[in-house]
Amino acid sequence: MFPRGAVRAHALVDLADCGPQGPRPKGDRHDEEIERFRRPTFVFPLPEEGKVRRLVLALAISLGLTAALSGSVAADISLPQTNQAILSCNDGHSVILGVDSTTLSGLTAEVQAINASGTGLSCTLETTTTDPSAGSPKWTVYDYNPSGQAIAPRNSPNSMPATTSGTTTMFPFLPGAFTALLTTTDPSLTGDLSERTLSDSISVSGPATGFMTQHNGGDCVSNLPAAVRFYFVSPSASGSTPGPPPAGFYTRFWWSNPVNLPLTMGTQSGLITAAMSDPTQWSDWNGKRATDPAVVEAFEEAIHHVQTIGLSFGGECFFETGVVAEYPGTPPPYEVFSSSFSEG
């Protein structure tokens, strides 16, 4: 653990980038204070086509997300999510939500109201109308952009997107890029997963000498070890996690904890498994275990209404700070990640 002052400074520096935290000593008031400063960046699959409307706004992200998302708390994943609402702010937050038209209207109105409050932060709001019949990639990989403050999907062929054959999905690690997520919204893998157990046979191969994360996400004091773990999203699971806004937002996002696979060598493999119904194996955005009475009800809601599921890359301290392959030279060849994801 850092000295008290050093930890606080670290948390403030990492405000825009740090992913969800790992276990912390219970009853440590200072750690609870620090949790409120650390916020990850989250994404949902972006459409490949659509008309984009951009509005430049100012909003307070800590209050804005709570207000803006309040209209979508009861979002039903069975409804057509014909729009993507994308908020990106100059403090590094980037949030992308699949919403129906009614929820989008409420979100836009809330954002405009927050903008009128004069908070001073500069943000952009983009909305993209999609054609549900157009389909989307089975799995999508996301990387942090060069600033490290927002995540973007690899959609175009030139971006080296994830490719899927049967139940195996593969993608190359791009040199210098921190990969954050590998996710899917495939209806056959989402929905009510309350009685499912997740399994993933993972392997990496290629010329890399190892992997690292960033922002001391490995063990809280360094960027090692890098790790990959399960991750899922449930828009309807807005809970009452104690803390400042956006407290209800925390319980929409869940990570397997402690289940993960450390990425330590350029060639290795391993199997990870986690039962969706076992609250001892999951924690939310705020680091709250699903066994915590404050989030139990939200966790139960979440596992019955999963919209997005897959893998999150980070460390054993922060769960979504991204992972980069350490190349001895300039690729090709590339280091390749392989995932054989299944639900039983």
N, C-alpha and C positions, 0 to 999 in steps of 0.2 A: 504494500500500500504506500502511495506517495505521502509525504508530509502534508498536513492539512492544507496549507496555502498552495502547495504545488498541485495537489489534486484539483483544487478549485480552478486554478489557472488553466490546467489541461482541459477541464471540462468546458470552459468558456471558449477556448480556442477551437475545440472540436464540435462546437454547437451544431454546425450544419452537416457534419459528416458522420458522426458516430452512430453505429447501429445499436440495436437492443443490447442490454447488458447481461452478463452472466450472473451467477450467484453472488450475493454479497452477504456480509455478516448481518444477521437480523438484529434490529434494534439500534443500528448505527445511524444516528440522526443525520450526521454529516453526509453519509453515503446517500441517504434519502434525498437530501437537498441537492446533491450533485446529479442524481437521476433526472431531476426536473430540467437540467440544462442540456442533457444529452438527447438528441433527437435524431432518428435515422431518416433516410430518404427512402420512400416506398414507390413502387410502380406497379401498374397493371398493364397487360398487353396492349400495345398501341395498334391501331388499324393501319393497314398499308395504303388505304385509299380514303378519300373523303375531302370535304371542303372545310378549310380551317378558318375560323374567325378569331382575330386577336384583339384583345382589349388590354391596354396598359393601365394598371390600377395600383393603388397603394393599400396595403392591409397589414394588420398585425397578425402574423402567422399563428402565434400561440393562441390568440382569441379567435382569429378568423376561421381556423379549421373547425373549431367547435361549433361556431355559429353556422358556417357554410354547410357543414356536413349534417347538421341537425335535421335538415329536410330529407336526408337520404338514409337516416338511421334504420328505417323499416324497409329499406330496399329489398325487393324479392329477386333472388337470382334466377327465378324462373321466368321473369318478365324480359322482353327484348331490351338489351342494353344497346340502344342505337346511337349513343353518343359517348364520346370520351371527353371528360373535362380535365384540363391540364393546368395546374397552378405551378408557376416557377417564380421564386422570389430572390431578391438580391442578397438575402442572408443564406442562400444555398439550398433552401428547401425545394423539393420537386415532388408533387403529389399528382398522380394520374388515376382517375376513377372512371369505371364503366357505369354509366347511368342511363335511365330512360328519360324521355323528354320532360316529364313532369318534375322529376328530381333536378334536372338541369336548370329548369326555370327558377326553382327555389334557390339553387346554388348561386346562380347569377345575381339574383336579387340580394342575397345575403352578402355576397362579395361587394356589390355596389354600396350597400349600407355601411359596410366596414370601411370602404374607401372614403366615404364621406366623413368618417370619424377623425380623419387627419392623423393617422398613426405614423406616417413618414417613411415606411418601408415601400420600396418600389417592386411591383410584381407584374407579371403578365398572366392573362387568362386566355387559354386557347380552347375552343370547342370544335370537335371534329364529328361530323355526321357520317355514320358508316352504314354500309349495306350488309345486314346480317347474313344474307345469302351468299356473300362473296367468300366467306370462310376466312380462316386465319391459320398460320403455322401451328402444327401440333404442339411444339415447344418453342419458346423464345428465350434467347440469352440476352442479358442486359449488362452493359459496362458503364462505369463512371466516365464522365467526360474529362478532358484534361484538367479542368479546374478542380475536379474531385467533389463537386457540389451538386451534381445532378446525374441522373442515370438515363441512358438512351438504349433502345432496343436495336439489335442487329436484324434489320428487315430486308435490306437490299442484297442481291447476290454478291455484290462487291464487298459487303461488310463481313463476309464469312459467317453467315447465320448458322444456327443449330440445324442439324439434319437428323431425321428420325427414320429408322428402318425397323419395323416391328415394334418391340418395346425398348429398343436401344436408341438413345439420343447422343449425338457427338457434336463437339465444337472445338475449334482451336483456340488456345490462349493467344491473344494479340500482344505483341511486344509493348511493354510499358503501360498496358491498359489493365485496370483493376476490374475484374469480372464480379458482378454483384449478385445476380439472380439467374436461375434457369427455371422457368415456370410454364404452366399450361392452364388453360381454361377448358380443356376437353371435357364435354359433358359426361363421358364415360368414366372420368377420374375425379369429378367434382360432385357437388350436391350433398346428400346425406352420407357422410363417411363415419358416422358415430360407431359403427361396428367393424370398421376396417383397421387393418394393421399395415402400415407402410413399410416397404422394403426397397432398398436400392443397392444394387451391385455396382460399385463405382471403381473406375480405374483411370489412371493417367499414364501416358507414355510419350516419349519423345526426348529431345535433347536437353530439356531444362535440368538445371542442377538442383532446383528446389523451388519453393514458393514462399511468398510473404504477403501479409496484409498491410494495413496502414493505420495511422493514428493510435499506435500502441494497442491495437485490438487483439493482438495475439494472446498475451498473458497480462494485460493491463499496464505493462511497463516496457514492452517491446512489440515488434511486429511478427514475432514467432510464438507459437506455431500458427500457420494458416490452417483453416478448417472449413469443411462444408457440412451443412445440416439441413434437415427438413424445414419447410416453411409453408404456411397457408394463410389465406385471407378470407374473411367472412364479413361483408359489408353490413349485415344485419345485426352483428354481435356488438352493439354499443353498450358498454357497461358503465359502472360507477366507480372505476378505479380511483382511489383517493389521490389527490394531487391537484395542481392547477390545470386550467384548460390546456390542451384538449383531452382531459382525463377519459371521457367516454370513448375517445378515438383509439385509445391504446388496445382495447380488447378486440379490435377487428383484425389484429395481426398476431400470429403465433409462430414460435420457433421451437423445434425439438431441443430440449435442455434437460439433461446433459448430452443426449445422443448426438454425436458428430463423428466425422472422420478427419483426423489431422492430415494435412497434405505436407509431407516432409521431404519427399524424394521425387525425382523426375519420372520414375517408373515404380508404381505401386498399385495395389488394389485392396478393396475391403468392402464389407457389407454392413449397412446400417439398417436398423429396424426400429419402429416406434408405433405403439398402439394409440390410435386416436382417442380411445375412451379412457386412457390412463392419464389422469391429471398430473401425476408426478413426473411426466416426461415432457411437459410443455410449459413455456412462460410467454408472457405478452410483451408488447413494445416497451412497457415500463419495467420489465424484469420481474413482474409479479408471477409467481408460480400459479398454475391453474388450480392448485389445492387451496389457495388463499380464499377465505370466505368472501372477500370483496369482489372476486372475479369468477367464482365457480359457476354462477348462473350464466354469465356471458360466455364462458368457455363451452358450456353445454349447448348454447345457441349456436356458437361458431362451428362446432363439429357436425351439426345437422344441416348447415347451410354454407358449405365451402364453395367459393367462387373461383379461387385461384390456388394452385398447389404446386410444389416443386422443391427446389433447393436454394439455399442462401449461402453465400460465400463471405467469410470474414475470418474471425479467430475464435478463441475460446473465452475471450472477455467481451468483445463486441462482435455481434453476429452477422452484420451486414456492411462491414467496412471494405469488402471486396478482396479479391485474391489476384496476384500477378505472378506469372511464371518468370523465373530468373534464367534468362538465356545466356549461354556462354558466348554467343556470337549473334549474328543477324539472321533470323529465319527467312525463308524456309530452310529445313523442315520445321514444322510447328509442334509445340507440345499439344497433345490432344486429350481432352476430357471426355470420358464415356460414362453414361448413366443408363442403367437398366432398371427403370422404376416400375414398381408393381404394387397392387393393393390386394390384400387377401382377407 
